Amino acid sequence: MAEARAVTSSRPSVCLVCSSGGHFAELNRLRTAWSDFEPVWVTLDAHDTRSVLDTERTVFAYGPTNRNLINLVRNTALAWRVLGRERPIAVVSTGAGLAVPFLLVARLRGIVGVYIESLARVSELSLSGRISYHLAREFLVQWPELAARYPQARYEGRVL
C-alpha cells in the first residue's frame, strides 16, 4: 500500500474510491466532474490503475475486498487515516468493496458520500450498492428501472 503524498492546494479535495477494472473505468470517465477539486484516488494496485494514475495522488488499498473481513477492517482503518488527513469535501465511489468502509467513515466524519452504482446493475443493486444505499448521502444509478425501485436513488444518465 502506498500513501498519497500531501499536497498544499487552495482547491478543496475530493476522495475518489473504487476497485480496479470496470469500477475504475467508470469513475475515471467522470474526470470533468471534479476538475475544480484536488482529487485523491483510493483504489487497488492493478495494471490499469497504476498506469493511468501514475502522476496522480493515489492510495493503494488492501485487496482482495470481496467478502474478505480482514481487508474490510484494514480498509476501514485506512479510510479513517486518509479521510482524517485529507479532509475532503466528498467521497465519491463506483464500488465495489472499497466503497463500504470509505462511505461508512465519511458518514461518521460528516463528509458527503456519493455512490454511483455500476452500469452492469440493471434490475438489482450489487452487494456494495445495497450497503452503500444506507451510507451515501447521494445514491446514483445508471438505469431508470433501478431509480423506480429504490426511492433514495437518482437516475441522472449513464457514465459509459
Secondary structure, 3 states (H helix, E strand, C coil): CCCCCCCCCCCCEEEEEECCCHHHHHHHHCHHHHCCCEEEEEECCCHHHHHHCCCCCEEECCCCCCCCHHHHHHHHHHHHHHHHHHCCCEEEEEECCCHHHHHHHHHHCCCEEEEECCCCCCCCCCHHHHHHCCCCCEEEECCHHHHHHCCCEEECCCCC
